[in-house]
Amino acid sequence: MFQVLAITAPIFIIIGFGFFASRWGLVSREQIRGIGTFVVTFAMPALMIKALSERPIAQVLDPGYLTAYAVASLIAFGIGMLVFRFYRKAELQNRAIAAMGMSCSNSAFIGFPIAYMAAGPSAAVALALGMLVENLLIIPLALALAEAGLQKGGSIASVLLGTFKRLGKNPLIISIIVGLTLSVLNIRLPTAPLKVVEMLAQASAPAALFVIGGVLYGTKVRGQLNEIALIASGKLVMHPLLVGLMFLLLGSVEPSMMLAGLVFASAPMMSVYPILGQRFGFEGRCAAALVITTLTSFFTVSILLMLIHP
């Protein structure tokens, strides 16, 4: 029990620092956004490059892990679509945004710090592979379906094309490509650039957690509690169960990668979830779901680690 708390408690204490720093006016919303921009643009890409370039490509592109995580996430997305279709009688854009919340994790800001403490360096590789699944598969699919519902029969192909164009400018995606290229070519960074990359990578976890706390302050939880509960339970219970089941069915994933993958799947949805839902009119529900799921994840992730952590 105390070993698990030693992993999870520091994570949520730093989140608490960000929350109370915002509440007490020590940092403004603009400053929180600036720290978040630093994490997404510099610190996390540096972590991706370091993690991927230091390993042979055969170790990085783990087909078993990639397949298990992708299939499990797609199944979670599909179940979310069905639940909101038949139980909530929701329109297509509503179903797509809800399903995205059930199947896309906050891998970078919350999942990685916990996974790294639990599983070690393998967590960085699992993070990169999970982000490939989320950014190149789940998010484009959800946004394309939501756009199609909003446009009442609009072209899904055109929406997907536009989404992939935007993802091509994403620093995290670019850093994954750079890291994979260095791994394929077996190129090692010179000492000075490597030191810069290492320093930026070390800043990624604490800065990301601080941002989460700052974002949570001021977010209102109101209305639509049934839908929020469905999204939260789908993310924190269904998604990790499906990922664990797929790992067991394939049976070819290393234990440390399995542990990291389960932690990532158990993390709450991504911090930009309300932003992605804003275009479709669901920013209030998405923000409330983010708050509730993030707070509840302290207990669910702790329980997960008590059950599976050596």
Backbone bond lengths (Angstrom), bond angles and torsions (degrees), N, CA, C in turn:
res aa  C-N    CA-C-N  psi(-1)  N-CA   C-N-CA  omega(-1)  CA-C   N-CA-C  phi
1 M - - - 1.454 - - 1.523 111.31 -
2 F 1.350 115.81 -48.58 1.462 119.51 -178.57 1.526 111.32 -69.19
3 Q 1.338 117.32 -30.20 1.461 119.89 176.38 1.524 110.58 -66.46
4 V 1.327 116.16 -39.11 1.465 119.96 178.18 1.520 110.49 -66.76
5 L 1.338 116.66 -44.42 1.461 119.85 178.91 1.525 110.92 -63.66
6 A 1.330 117.06 -30.76 1.460 119.97 177.61 1.525 111.51 -64.25
7 I 1.350 115.92 -25.14 1.460 120.39 177.87 1.523 111.43 -86.81
8 T 1.333 116.14 -47.92 1.466 119.57 -172.65 1.523 113.75 -83.73
9 A 1.337 117.58 -36.08 1.465 119.56 -174.83 1.528 112.94 -59.60
10 P 1.351 120.18 -46.84 1.473 118.48 179.29 1.527 113.05 -59.20
11 I 1.337 116.91 -33.82 1.455 120.71 179.42 1.527 110.20 -60.64
12 F 1.318 116.03 -50.64 1.454 120.06 -175.81 1.523 112.48 -78.79
13 I 1.327 117.76 -20.56 1.463 119.77 172.46 1.527 109.93 -67.08
14 I 1.335 117.06 -42.13 1.467 119.68 178.11 1.521 110.46 -66.77
15 I 1.331 116.91 -37.91 1.468 119.77 173.69 1.526 109.51 -59.14
16 G 1.335 116.27 -40.93 1.459 120.49 177.53 1.518 112.11 -63.06
17 F 1.335 117.39 -37.20 1.463 120.29 175.97 1.528 110.55 -57.98
18 G 1.333 115.34 -45.80 1.464 119.06 179.62 1.513 111.97 -63.73
19 F 1.340 116.25 -40.23 1.470 121.08 -179.83 1.527 111.06 -62.02
20 F 1.334 116.67 -51.18 1.463 119.71 -176.00 1.524 112.17 -74.60
21 A 1.333 116.97 -28.54 1.464 118.53 174.33 1.526 110.29 -62.86
22 S 1.330 116.87 -38.53 1.462 120.42 176.37 1.530 111.06 -71.12
23 R 1.320 116.21 -42.46 1.463 119.95 -178.19 1.527 111.34 -63.57
24 W 1.308 117.37 -39.62 1.465 120.67 -177.67 1.525 113.17 -86.87
25 G 1.328 116.57 2.76 1.457 120.15 175.70 1.521 114.38 78.45
26 L 1.329 117.08 14.96 1.461 119.67 178.49 1.528 111.31 -70.86
27 V 1.324 115.91 -30.32 1.465 121.25 174.35 1.523 108.08 -133.56
28 S 1.312 116.22 147.73 1.459 121.08 179.43 1.521 110.42 -93.37
29 R 1.323 116.39 170.38 1.463 120.84 176.63 1.520 110.34 -60.81
30 E 1.342 115.84 -37.81 1.465 119.60 179.90 1.523 110.87 -65.68
31 Q 1.327 116.63 -38.04 1.464 119.13 178.81 1.520 111.55 -69.14
32 I 1.325 116.53 -37.84 1.466 120.05 175.60 1.522 109.93 -60.96
33 R 1.342 116.74 -44.11 1.462 119.75 177.96 1.528 110.76 -62.80
34 G 1.339 116.62 -36.10 1.460 119.53 178.22 1.516 112.51 -64.61
35 I 1.342 116.13 -41.53 1.471 119.71 177.22 1.523 109.65 -64.42
36 G 1.335 116.03 -40.88 1.466 119.64 177.39 1.512 112.22 -61.41
37 T 1.330 116.48 -39.88 1.466 120.60 177.36 1.522 110.60 -63.34
38 F 1.330 116.70 -40.60 1.471 120.49 176.81 1.522 110.94 -60.05
39 V 1.333 116.50 -43.85 1.467 120.33 -178.76 1.524 110.89 -62.84
40 V 1.340 115.79 -48.28 1.463 120.53 -174.16 1.528 111.34 -73.01
41 T 1.331 117.19 -33.52 1.466 120.81 -173.25 1.516 113.17 -90.35
42 F 1.347 117.32 -31.81 1.463 119.53 -173.96 1.534 113.31 -122.16
43 A 1.332 117.38 -55.80 1.465 119.60 -170.85 1.527 113.00 -67.63
44 M 1.331 117.14 -51.58 1.459 119.50 -178.33 1.528 112.66 -67.45
45 P 1.345 120.26 -41.14 1.467 118.75 173.70 1.520 112.81 -58.59
46 A 1.336 117.74 -37.94 1.460 120.05 177.17 1.519 110.92 -62.83
47 L 1.328 116.62 -39.45 1.462 120.81 176.96 1.523 110.93 -62.09
48 M 1.331 117.14 -42.73 1.460 121.27 179.13 1.534 110.90 -61.37
49 I 1.321 115.95 -47.24 1.472 120.01 -178.48 1.521 110.25 -61.84
50 K 1.322 116.64 -44.72 1.470 120.51 -179.29 1.524 111.19 -62.93
51 A 1.324 116.58 -46.93 1.463 120.25 -176.20 1.521 112.25 -65.09
52 L 1.318 116.80 -41.58 1.463 120.35 -174.75 1.529 112.27 -80.72
53 S 1.328 117.91 -38.64 1.463 120.63 -175.10 1.522 112.40 -72.88
54 E 1.326 117.70 -20.75 1.463 120.28 -177.00 1.523 112.83 -86.05
55 R 1.334 117.52 -2.10 1.461 120.87 -176.99 1.523 110.62 -122.87
56 P 1.344 116.90 147.45 1.467 118.94 173.35 1.523 110.17 -61.48
57 I 1.323 116.62 150.36 1.462 121.09 -175.80 1.531 111.49 -59.86
58 A 1.334 117.18 -29.70 1.471 120.14 179.80 1.518 111.48 -65.36
59 Q 1.349 117.15 -30.75 1.455 120.66 178.11 1.531 111.73 -81.74
60 V 1.327 116.46 -28.72 1.463 120.94 -176.63 1.523 110.87 -75.07
61 L 1.332 116.88 -53.53 1.466 121.02 -177.13 1.521 109.40 -86.07
62 D 1.303 115.54 74.01 1.458 122.35 179.78 1.533 108.13 -75.65
63 P 1.347 118.23 103.50 1.467 119.58 -174.87 1.519 113.19 -64.08
64 G 1.334 117.23 -34.49 1.457 119.96 179.45 1.514 111.82 -63.99
65 Y 1.327 116.31 -47.54 1.458 120.93 179.72 1.519 110.60 -64.36
66 L 1.330 116.16 -46.76 1.463 120.72 -177.19 1.523 110.82 -60.79
67 T 1.334 116.23 -43.71 1.468 120.32 179.60 1.519 111.74 -65.07
68 A 1.336 116.13 -47.17 1.464 120.21 -177.85 1.521 111.15 -61.70
69 Y 1.329 117.11 -46.62 1.459 120.36 -176.44 1.527 110.99 -68.24
70 A 1.333 116.30 -39.71 1.463 119.70 -179.29 1.529 111.47 -67.20
71 V 1.335 116.90 -46.70 1.469 120.42 -178.84 1.522 110.50 -64.18
72 A 1.338 116.81 -44.37 1.460 120.00 179.69 1.531 111.30 -61.89
73 S 1.324 116.89 -41.41 1.464 120.63 -180.00 1.526 110.97 -66.87
74 L 1.327 116.80 -39.09 1.467 120.14 177.09 1.522 111.50 -64.93
75 I 1.334 117.02 -40.53 1.469 120.22 177.92 1.532 109.99 -64.38
76 A 1.337 116.88 -43.01 1.464 120.42 177.67 1.524 110.42 -60.67
77 F 1.323 116.09 -41.09 1.473 120.52 177.94 1.526 110.23 -62.57
78 G 1.322 116.47 -45.54 1.463 120.82 -179.18 1.514 112.34 -63.70
79 I 1.337 117.24 -41.62 1.464 120.29 178.42 1.530 110.02 -64.29
80 G 1.332 116.05 -41.05 1.460 119.44 177.39 1.521 112.00 -59.82
81 M 1.326 116.31 -41.02 1.468 120.62 177.94 1.527 110.23 -62.56
82 L 1.327 116.60 -44.13 1.466 120.24 -178.20 1.528 112.03 -67.09
83 V 1.331 116.65 -41.74 1.463 120.07 -179.54 1.517 110.89 -61.06
84 F 1.324 116.25 -45.58 1.467 118.95 -178.82 1.525 111.99 -76.33
85 R 1.309 117.07 -17.03 1.468 119.82 176.65 1.532 110.72 -78.82
86 F 1.329 116.98 -46.88 1.458 120.02 -172.49 1.528 113.09 -96.60
87 Y 1.333 117.23 -30.67 1.464 119.02 -177.81 1.529 111.05 -90.01
88 R 1.329 117.86 -40.72 1.460 120.60 -177.74 1.526 113.14 -102.05
89 K 1.355 117.30 -5.87 1.466 121.88 179.56 1.533 111.02 54.99
90 A 1.315 116.16 40.93 1.460 121.13 -173.46 1.520 111.66 -85.79
91 E 1.338 115.67 155.43 1.454 121.58 174.36 1.522 109.85 -74.56
92 L 1.347 114.86 169.49 1.459 120.31 -172.38 1.525 112.31 -59.09
93 Q 1.336 117.68 -45.84 1.465 119.15 -177.75 1.528 111.83 -65.38
94 N 1.332 116.22 -34.37 1.461 120.71 176.59 1.527 110.03 -65.44
95 R 1.324 116.16 -45.29 1.469 120.68 -179.36 1.533 110.89 -62.65
96 A 1.327 116.57 -43.10 1.459 120.42 -176.58 1.530 111.97 -64.88
97 I 1.331 117.04 -43.20 1.462 120.09 -179.53 1.524 110.63 -68.53
98 A 1.327 117.53 -39.83 1.470 120.71 177.16 1.526 110.78 -63.68
99 A 1.334 116.94 -44.09 1.470 120.88 -179.55 1.520 111.26 -64.87
100 M 1.334 117.65 -35.97 1.468 120.56 176.89 1.524 110.16 -62.16
101 G 1.330 117.06 -39.41 1.452 119.94 178.27 1.519 113.30 -64.58
102 M 1.322 117.00 -27.14 1.462 121.02 179.47 1.522 112.93 -83.15
103 S 1.315 118.41 -17.27 1.474 120.21 -169.46 1.517 114.64 -124.63
104 C 1.335 118.74 -2.16 1.468 121.97 179.00 1.524 109.52 -117.46
105 S 1.313 116.98 122.21 1.461 121.37 -174.62 1.522 112.06 -95.19
106 N 1.331 114.44 159.54 1.459 120.91 169.61 1.531 106.93 -81.61
107 S 1.321 115.13 68.48 1.458 121.71 -172.03 1.525 112.23 -63.31
108 A 1.326 116.59 -42.33 1.453 120.70 -173.49 1.522 112.39 -77.92
109 F 1.333 117.80 -46.86 1.454 120.60 -169.97 1.526 113.98 -83.79
110 I 1.323 118.38 -35.03 1.465 120.65 -177.86 1.525 111.25 -118.27
111 G 1.335 117.50 -46.89 1.459 120.25 -176.74 1.516 113.28 -58.73
112 F 1.336 117.05 -47.23 1.468 119.33 -174.92 1.524 113.67 -63.92
113 P 1.347 119.91 -48.23 1.473 117.57 -179.77 1.527 113.15 -56.45
114 I 1.326 117.00 -40.04 1.467 119.69 179.42 1.527 110.62 -72.00
115 A 1.336 116.84 -44.54 1.469 120.93 -179.16 1.521 111.30 -62.69
116 Y 1.336 117.06 -37.13 1.464 119.62 -179.35 1.524 110.54 -66.67
117 M 1.325 117.02 -40.48 1.463 119.79 178.80 1.525 111.60 -68.85
118 A 1.344 116.53 -30.76 1.463 120.46 -177.10 1.527 112.76 -87.61
119 A 1.344 117.05 -39.52 1.462 120.91 -170.96 1.525 114.10 -114.22
120 G 1.332 118.12 -9.09 1.457 120.12 178.74 1.515 113.36 80.41
121 P 1.339 117.42 -155.66 1.467 122.17 -174.21 1.530 114.78 -58.02
122 S 1.315 117.57 -24.85 1.466 119.76 178.56 1.521 111.92 -59.66
123 A 1.321 116.71 -22.89 1.459 120.58 -178.35 1.523 111.62 -62.36
124 A 1.328 117.32 -33.56 1.462 119.73 -178.88 1.528 110.93 -68.01
125 V 1.328 117.16 -39.44 1.464 120.49 177.15 1.520 110.17 -67.30
126 A 1.334 116.01 -44.23 1.464 119.71 177.65 1.521 111.21 -60.78
127 L 1.337 116.77 -36.59 1.462 120.89 177.51 1.522 110.81 -61.73
128 A 1.326 116.47 -46.94 1.466 120.08 -179.07 1.523 111.42 -61.82
129 L 1.333 117.31 -43.85 1.461 120.50 -179.90 1.524 111.30 -67.73
130 G 1.330 116.43 -39.85 1.457 119.69 177.82 1.523 111.94 -64.30
131 M 1.334 116.69 -38.09 1.459 120.03 179.49 1.525 111.27 -68.83
132 L 1.332 116.53 -31.25 1.467 119.15 174.00 1.527 109.86 -62.11
133 V 1.335 116.39 -44.70 1.464 120.63 179.31 1.524 110.58 -62.45
134 E 1.328 116.35 -46.25 1.465 120.48 -176.13 1.522 112.49 -69.32
135 N 1.328 116.32 -45.22 1.464 120.23 -172.19 1.521 113.84 -84.50
136 L 1.321 116.86 -25.17 1.462 119.19 -178.13 1.524 113.18 -106.54
137 L 1.330 117.31 -8.52 1.456 119.41 -177.29 1.531 112.03 -126.38
138 I 1.326 117.39 -64.82 1.465 120.80 -171.01 1.528 112.13 -69.87
139 I 1.325 117.32 -51.65 1.472 119.80 -176.66 1.529 111.67 -63.12
140 P 1.353 119.63 -48.81 1.472 118.17 177.04 1.526 112.94 -58.70
141 L 1.331 116.95 -39.39 1.466 120.36 179.09 1.528 110.56 -62.99
142 A 1.332 116.86 -46.69 1.464 120.56 -178.59 1.525 111.35 -63.47
143 L 1.327 116.92 -45.87 1.462 120.04 -178.38 1.526 111.33 -67.31
144 A 1.319 116.79 -36.70 1.464 119.61 178.75 1.527 110.91 -65.05
145 L 1.334 116.85 -43.41 1.465 120.29 178.33 1.527 111.08 -65.80
146 A 1.336 115.89 -40.40 1.464 119.51 179.24 1.523 111.12 -64.74
147 E 1.323 116.30 -42.33 1.464 120.26 177.77 1.526 110.73 -63.50
148 A 1.327 116.30 -40.55 1.458 120.17 179.22 1.525 110.51 -62.61
149 G 1.340 116.56 -40.24 1.454 119.74 177.56 1.516 111.96 -66.95
150 L 1.322 116.45 -37.55 1.459 120.89 -179.97 1.522 111.44 -68.63
151 Q 1.342 114.88 -36.05 1.462 120.28 -177.01 1.525 112.19 -90.01
152 K 1.336 115.90 1.22 1.468 119.86 178.95 1.531 112.19 52.55
153 G 1.334 114.77 59.49 1.462 118.37 177.21 1.511 113.84 102.88
154 G 1.357 116.65 13.51 1.454 119.05 177.99 1.518 111.35 -64.13
155 S 1.330 116.22 167.38 1.453 122.01 -175.83 1.525 111.26 -73.26
156 I 1.327 116.54 116.58 1.459 120.46 176.37 1.526 110.28 -67.11
157 A 1.337 117.41 -34.94 1.464 121.01 -178.92 1.532 111.08 -61.12
158 S 1.333 117.14 -43.45 1.464 120.06 -178.75 1.519 110.78 -67.56
159 V 1.336 116.79 -37.36 1.467 120.15 178.25 1.525 110.20 -66.31
160 L 1.331 116.79 -43.16 1.459 120.49 177.84 1.524 111.46 -60.92
161 L 1.335 116.70 -41.80 1.463 120.57 179.87 1.522 110.37 -61.12
162 G 1.329 116.65 -45.32 1.457 120.01 179.00 1.512 112.07 -64.20
163 T 1.325 116.91 -37.81 1.462 120.90 179.31 1.514 111.06 -65.22
164 F 1.329 117.38 -44.00 1.464 120.59 179.04 1.528 111.68 -66.26
165 K 1.319 117.41 -32.85 1.472 119.88 176.49 1.522 110.38 -63.75
166 R 1.327 116.71 -41.91 1.467 120.09 178.70 1.524 110.71 -67.70
167 L 1.326 116.74 -39.44 1.458 119.45 178.76 1.525 111.74 -64.46
168 G 1.345 116.61 -29.39 1.457 120.68 178.22 1.512 113.19 -64.61
169 K 1.325 117.59 -17.21 1.463 122.28 177.63 1.525 111.94 -99.83
170 N 1.314 117.35 0.18 1.460 121.91 -178.33 1.526 110.04 -74.74
171 P 1.364 118.71 123.95 1.469 120.72 -178.56 1.524 113.49 -57.19
172 L 1.333 117.64 -34.04 1.458 119.74 179.94 1.526 111.49 -67.39
173 I 1.326 116.07 -41.89 1.468 119.47 177.78 1.528 110.25 -66.42
174 I 1.326 116.68 -42.13 1.468 120.54 178.63 1.525 110.42 -61.14
175 S 1.345 116.78 -42.03 1.464 119.89 -178.92 1.531 111.14 -66.47
176 I 1.327 117.75 -35.85 1.463 120.36 176.31 1.518 110.54 -63.06
177 I 1.341 116.58 -42.55 1.464 120.65 178.18 1.529 110.58 -63.15
178 V 1.345 116.38 -43.52 1.467 120.51 179.01 1.526 110.25 -62.30
179 G 1.330 116.60 -46.55 1.456 120.10 -179.49 1.520 112.69 -62.46
180 L 1.335 116.96 -42.11 1.461 120.69 177.70 1.524 111.37 -64.45
181 T 1.337 116.89 -38.83 1.465 120.94 178.60 1.523 110.85 -63.52
182 L 1.327 117.23 -45.38 1.463 120.75 178.07 1.526 110.77 -62.16
183 S 1.341 116.20 -37.42 1.457 120.07 179.40 1.527 111.16 -67.17
184 V 1.347 116.86 -43.56 1.464 121.01 -179.92 1.521 110.94 -63.17
185 L 1.335 116.52 -42.83 1.469 121.45 -177.28 1.520 112.61 -84.18
186 N 1.356 116.28 -2.26 1.465 121.46 -179.16 1.527 111.62 55.02
187 I 1.324 116.50 44.89 1.461 122.88 179.22 1.520 109.08 -100.42
188 R 1.328 116.71 131.21 1.454 121.70 176.96 1.524 109.28 -106.66
189 L 1.303 116.44 136.29 1.458 121.04 -178.55 1.527 110.50 -65.80
190 P 1.342 118.29 143.37 1.476 121.11 173.56 1.521 111.07 -61.60
191 T 1.323 116.63 166.10 1.460 121.78 -172.12 1.524 113.25 -58.19
192 A 1.323 117.07 -48.79 1.472 120.01 -175.57 1.535 112.25 -65.19
193 P 1.339 118.70 -51.95 1.474 117.95 176.83 1.520 113.05 -61.31
194 L 1.327 116.68 -35.62 1.456 119.98 179.23 1.525 111.14 -63.27
195 K 1.341 116.88 -39.71 1.457 120.73 179.25 1.527 110.79 -64.35
196 V 1.329 116.51 -40.24 1.467 120.69 177.31 1.522 110.09 -62.27
197 V 1.328 115.76 -45.94 1.467 120.34 179.57 1.524 110.75 -60.72
198 E 1.323 117.52 -43.20 1.460 121.53 -179.42 1.527 111.62 -63.87
199 M 1.328 117.14 -42.39 1.469 120.88 -179.52 1.529 110.68 -64.56
200 L 1.330 116.56 -43.04 1.461 119.88 178.63 1.531 110.81 -66.21
201 A 1.334 116.35 -40.50 1.464 120.23 -178.84 1.527 111.23 -62.59
202 Q 1.340 117.02 -38.65 1.464 120.46 -179.27 1.526 112.16 -65.84
203 A 1.327 116.48 -24.64 1.470 120.05 -178.94 1.522 112.50 -82.80
204 S 1.326 117.98 -11.44 1.460 120.37 -169.95 1.528 112.64 -65.40
205 A 1.336 118.15 -48.77 1.462 120.42 -173.38 1.528 113.33 -65.74
206 P 1.342 120.19 -54.98 1.477 118.44 -178.28 1.519 113.17 -63.64
207 A 1.321 117.63 -39.16 1.470 119.79 179.28 1.524 111.04 -64.77
208 A 1.338 116.87 -40.40 1.461 120.63 -179.80 1.527 110.76 -63.78
209 L 1.324 117.28 -42.33 1.459 120.74 -179.39 1.530 111.34 -66.32
210 F 1.307 116.41 -39.29 1.464 121.13 177.55 1.525 110.57 -60.79
211 V 1.331 115.83 -40.33 1.472 120.78 178.78 1.524 110.59 -62.91
212 I 1.332 117.32 -43.44 1.464 120.65 179.50 1.524 110.31 -56.83
213 G 1.331 117.40 -46.11 1.456 120.40 178.62 1.508 112.47 -61.10
214 G 1.332 116.19 -41.86 1.458 119.66 178.85 1.508 112.80 -64.46
215 V 1.320 116.33 -36.66 1.468 120.50 -179.92 1.526 110.56 -70.73
216 L 1.324 116.98 -36.39 1.460 120.06 -178.07 1.525 112.01 -65.13
217 Y 1.341 117.09 -32.50 1.467 118.32 179.87 1.531 110.05 -67.09
218 G 1.289 116.15 130.56 1.459 121.45 178.51 1.509 113.92 90.02
219 T 1.338 117.57 -7.88 1.467 119.98 177.31 1.530 109.20 -79.21
220 K 1.312 116.67 124.86 1.457 121.99 -175.36 1.532 111.22 -88.65
221 V 1.315 115.85 135.98 1.462 121.86 174.77 1.527 107.44 -107.65
222 R 1.319 116.80 107.50 1.461 119.12 -176.88 1.525 110.48 -155.45
223 G 1.324 115.69 141.48 1.462 121.43 174.08 1.524 113.67 67.71
224 Q 1.319 116.52 164.90 1.450 124.75 173.24 1.528 112.84 53.97
225 L 1.348 116.00 38.62 1.460 119.63 -174.55 1.522 112.18 -65.25
226 N 1.328 118.32 -32.55 1.460 120.27 178.94 1.524 110.97 -63.63
227 E 1.331 115.93 -45.71 1.464 119.55 179.77 1.524 110.93 -66.98
228 I 1.328 116.62 -39.86 1.470 120.49 179.18 1.530 109.85 -63.15
229 A 1.332 117.02 -41.51 1.466 120.50 179.00 1.525 111.38 -63.36
230 L 1.325 116.83 -39.12 1.463 120.27 177.93 1.527 110.81 -63.16
231 I 1.334 116.36 -45.70 1.465 120.25 -179.22 1.528 110.15 -63.96
232 A 1.333 117.08 -44.96 1.464 121.18 -178.17 1.527 111.63 -63.27
233 S 1.342 116.63 -45.28 1.464 119.23 -179.88 1.528 111.18 -67.73
234 G 1.322 116.67 -35.83 1.455 119.45 176.75 1.516 111.85 -63.14
235 K 1.337 116.14 -40.02 1.467 119.69 -177.87 1.516 112.03 -74.17
236 L 1.324 117.09 -45.13 1.462 120.67 -171.04 1.526 113.87 -87.75
237 V 1.325 117.05 -19.33 1.476 120.02 -177.71 1.528 111.17 -116.48
238 M 1.337 116.62 -56.73 1.467 120.06 -174.82 1.526 112.34 -64.31
239 H 1.328 117.04 -48.31 1.465 119.64 -175.92 1.531 112.52 -59.74
240 P 1.352 119.72 -51.41 1.468 118.09 178.25 1.519 113.86 -63.72
241 L 1.338 117.54 -34.42 1.468 119.30 177.62 1.523 110.96 -62.84
242 L 1.334 116.87 -42.07 1.459 120.40 179.16 1.523 111.59 -67.10
243 V 1.328 116.95 -40.16 1.468 119.90 177.96 1.523 110.01 -63.52
244 G 1.330 116.96 -45.36 1.462 119.85 178.00 1.516 112.39 -61.31
245 L 1.326 116.80 -40.09 1.471 120.76 178.37 1.522 111.08 -62.82
246 M 1.328 117.03 -43.10 1.467 120.06 179.95 1.523 110.88 -66.39
247 F 1.327 118.15 -37.69 1.466 120.63 176.16 1.528 110.32 -60.07
248 L 1.341 116.58 -42.74 1.459 120.72 -179.53 1.520 111.56 -67.26
249 L 1.332 116.91 -39.18 1.458 120.47 -178.95 1.522 111.60 -66.71
250 L 1.336 116.85 -39.64 1.467 119.68 -179.02 1.518 111.12 -77.95
251 G 1.333 116.65 -42.85 1.457 121.03 174.34 1.511 115.86 67.03
252 S 1.330 118.81 15.76 1.459 120.79 -177.16 1.523 112.42 -121.24
253 V 1.324 117.52 15.11 1.462 121.42 -178.00 1.524 109.27 -100.19
254 E 1.324 116.74 135.08 1.457 121.25 -179.99 1.534 110.73 -61.64
255 P 1.336 117.86 146.48 1.465 120.68 -177.81 1.526 114.32 -55.40
256 S 1.351 116.52 -41.64 1.467 118.58 -179.39 1.520 111.37 -65.78
257 M 1.324 117.59 -36.11 1.455 121.07 177.34 1.527 110.58 -70.66
258 M 1.334 117.01 -37.63 1.462 120.45 176.69 1.527 110.51 -61.47
259 L 1.327 115.93 -45.12 1.458 120.14 179.39 1.523 110.79 -61.15
260 A 1.337 115.89 -45.52 1.466 119.71 179.28 1.525 110.86 -62.17
261 G 1.333 116.56 -42.68 1.462 120.12 -179.31 1.514 112.72 -63.42
262 L 1.331 116.49 -39.38 1.464 120.30 178.49 1.528 111.18 -66.08
263 V 1.335 116.14 -38.57 1.466 119.18 177.21 1.522 110.55 -64.70
264 F 1.337 116.90 -44.56 1.462 119.84 179.22 1.533 111.23 -60.49
265 A 1.318 116.08 -44.05 1.466 119.38 -179.85 1.518 111.55 -66.46
266 S 1.338 117.69 -27.26 1.458 121.89 -179.18 1.525 112.83 -82.97
267 A 1.318 117.21 -9.77 1.466 120.90 -179.96 1.526 110.18 -70.77
268 P 1.330 117.36 155.17 1.475 119.73 175.78 1.521 111.21 -66.20
269 M 1.315 116.21 173.33 1.458 119.23 -179.90 1.532 111.40 -67.16
270 M 1.338 115.96 163.64 1.462 122.41 -175.55 1.522 111.29 -60.81
271 S 1.343 115.45 151.53 1.454 121.28 -175.89 1.524 112.85 -68.24
272 V 1.338 117.63 -20.49 1.469 120.18 179.18 1.528 111.75 -88.70
273 Y 1.320 117.24 8.46 1.459 121.16 -178.89 1.535 112.53 -55.22
274 P 1.342 118.80 -46.15 1.472 117.61 177.19 1.524 113.37 -63.21
275 I 1.334 116.45 -32.72 1.468 119.88 179.58 1.522 110.40 -67.29
276 L 1.330 116.91 -41.61 1.457 120.84 179.09 1.531 111.20 -68.26
277 G 1.333 116.48 -31.88 1.458 119.51 179.37 1.516 113.96 -81.20
278 Q 1.335 116.64 -12.80 1.465 120.27 -175.01 1.517 112.71 -61.97
279 R 1.321 117.01 -42.70 1.463 120.54 -177.57 1.526 111.99 -58.83
280 F 1.318 116.80 -27.58 1.456 120.51 -174.63 1.539 112.39 -103.24
281 G 1.348 115.42 7.10 1.455 120.30 175.27 1.511 115.20 84.80
282 F 1.334 118.36 17.44 1.458 121.28 -176.86 1.521 112.67 -114.59
283 E 1.337 117.66 20.20 1.460 119.34 -175.64 1.530 112.20 -62.46
284 G 1.352 117.82 -36.67 1.464 120.49 179.11 1.508 112.16 -63.16
285 R 1.337 116.00 -49.08 1.462 119.60 178.90 1.525 111.26 -65.13
286 C 1.317 117.19 -40.26 1.465 120.85 -179.74 1.523 111.21 -64.05
287 A 1.344 117.12 -42.45 1.459 120.58 178.89 1.526 110.98 -65.04
288 A 1.339 116.74 -42.57 1.464 120.36 178.53 1.523 110.88 -64.21
289 A 1.335 116.75 -41.70 1.468 120.49 178.24 1.525 110.39 -63.56
290 L 1.328 116.84 -38.32 1.465 120.92 178.90 1.529 110.70 -62.35
291 V 1.333 117.08 -44.67 1.460 121.07 -179.19 1.528 110.75 -63.23
292 I 1.324 116.15 -51.94 1.467 120.25 -176.67 1.528 111.12 -63.43
293 T 1.321 116.84 -43.65 1.461 120.31 -178.43 1.519 111.57 -66.89
294 T 1.329 117.33 -39.43 1.464 120.51 179.04 1.522 111.22 -64.45
295 L 1.329 116.94 -44.78 1.466 120.17 179.36 1.533 111.36 -66.22
296 T 1.330 116.77 -41.95 1.462 120.63 -179.07 1.524 111.69 -68.50
297 S 1.331 117.08 -29.19 1.468 120.68 -177.05 1.524 112.50 -63.22
298 F 1.338 117.37 -23.46 1.464 118.60 176.16 1.530 110.22 -57.03
299 F 1.314 116.82 -41.56 1.470 121.20 -178.04 1.528 111.08 -80.15
300 T 1.338 117.60 -42.89 1.464 119.23 -176.61 1.525 111.83 -68.58
301 V 1.333 117.23 -39.99 1.464 119.62 178.63 1.525 110.03 -67.88
302 S 1.325 116.91 -38.94 1.466 120.02 177.69 1.526 110.78 -61.49
303 I 1.332 116.89 -42.50 1.463 120.71 177.85 1.527 110.58 -63.36
304 L 1.340 116.38 -43.75 1.469 120.14 178.08 1.526 111.22 -56.82
305 L 1.336 116.87 -47.68 1.462 119.89 -177.71 1.525 111.40 -67.07
306 M 1.327 117.94 -33.83 1.462 119.88 176.17 1.527 111.23 -64.00
307 L 1.337 116.29 -32.43 1.464 120.32 -177.57 1.521 113.22 -80.19
308 I 1.355 116.85 -35.12 1.467 118.41 -170.02 1.510 113.96 -119.03
309 H 1.337 119.37 -17.04 1.462 119.54 -176.44 1.515 110.09 -73.51
310 P 1.366 117.14 133.93 1.469 120.13 -177.96 1.525 111.77 -58.89
